[in-house]
Amino acid sequence: MTDTPPAVPGPEPAPDAVRDPVPDPVRGAAAPPPGCPAHDPDGATGEDAAPDRLVNLFAPGSVADPMATYEKLREAHGPVAPVLLADDLPAWLVLGYRENLEVARTPARFTRDSRVWTLFKEDRVPPTSPLLPLTEWKPVCRFFDGEEHRRVRSAINDSIARLNRRGIRRHVNRYAGRLIDGFSGTGEADLVGEFVEHLPMLVMTQLIGLPDEDGPRLVDASREVMNGAATAVASNAYIVETLQSLVARKRAAPGHDLASWLIGHPEGLSNLEVVQHLRVILVITNETTTSLIASVLRMVLTDPRFRATLAGGHMTLLDAVEQVLWDEPPFLTLPGRWATGDTEVGGRRIKAGDLLLLGLAAGNADPAIRPDRSAPMLGNRSHLAFGGGAHECPGQDISRAIADTGIDTLLTRLPDLRMSVAEDELHWNKAWVTRHLAALPVEFTPVRAARTRTGPDTGAVPRAEASGGAARQARTPERPADGEPAAAPEPAVTGLWPAAKRRLLRR
Ligand code: HEM
């Protein structure tokens, strides 16, 4: 890869194809179009608006209700809108479905190589910017194009393809069972803190070849990295060290796991490349799959449209997963792509070196392809949740397997699971790129732990550890000798749920 990819200017748009006035997000805004929410004090950003009055995606109003913000931007600007980010740095937000695909699928015009960003070249991105973790160029596939990208992606794709689907589901079942054992006797839980936030990382550590005992510590470390906690740097160092020693061990004695397959791939990845890509995989998997599982669970437990459809017997758990990937994709926006030369998209003139954010959530809601957003998508997989083009997510089937097997296990173990707070009391831990439910309090009839064993291989996550707080008094009865799910007390299964769940799980 070169530092400055060849500039390939796009076709100069016909003058009437370009919306006027055209704010130039990098060099300052032109006069606002009438009714533009970016300039409306009551708009999405209100008094939080940036000095030049463009919508700031980091403003509390935008973060609190990103979908409403995207719709106001779409109404005012069409499929591509000028926005501001942290420190009032300008960018384009791609809102149209087709425009998102155009940007994602045309690397000659829109590169992943962030080193061409005008704001980097002009030294306008502060060293403390929250944009840096996602935009600062690193030698990993996310920032590669062309042959360099093809080489690493073929190693990643081939290694992921070797994973045995049944093996993935077995790991998910095992870890989901252990997590459920941590709270099943109590009759109440926060499913996000005690189940959802742990499952993806525990499963991924197995798939990449780490021992059981590394799982819980990596869950905490990766959460701290994502939250920007005071210990984020140390946690990141811990993740890298853990992966470095894994790669050294697997190079000496390969096993049946992602680390060994990446190391042994004919493309000849160096140890550093393997470590860096395993890290990308762990961090991406954890946040995104956590978000996906939490949203699907909320939908299963609360959405009347979904439950009504269930009663009609049409929607499966897999349908619910795809519906969430349409309506609440884990990555709301994705930074990004950078224009390799002056070009045009969605009627906007884009300058060489401008940053474009893929608006995955906005694109999924584009009325041009989804005039009725309330219509169920029934398993349709053409959403943008996994991106598009050469960088489209290679792990999508893994995350689907973790989500639907994990939820299947949960509903089977706790069949009368129900929310213990009103839906409007739920809130999200908000971020401009990804977000997930902060908590999902539920109640159910207590059941005995089914799988918890003593000894070194239990891997069971004690409640205090899982929730990060003090353990509540478990009302778990004695474990039955045969280790099977406890027969008593049987959950009181009432109402729609048992029949609905049977249909939900039908494939
Ligand atoms: C619900 C879960 C997930 C979501 C929503 C998701 C979404 C995405 C998106 C939007 C991208 C960027 C695509 C682009 O730039 O056009 C991406 C890239 C990537 N994802 Fe995922 N992902 C998920 C799970 C996973 C899992 C489980 C793995 C690993 C096994 C994984 C590995 C990767 C990698 C390595 C990349 C970089 C690919 C590249 O740049 O070529 N993801 N993912």
Residues whose N, C-alpha, C, O or C-beta is under 5 A from the ligand:
A	BS01	HEM	A104 C141 R142 I281 I284 T285 T288 T289 L292 P330 F331 L384 A385 F386 G387 G388 A390 H391 E392 C393 P394 G395 Q396 I398 S399
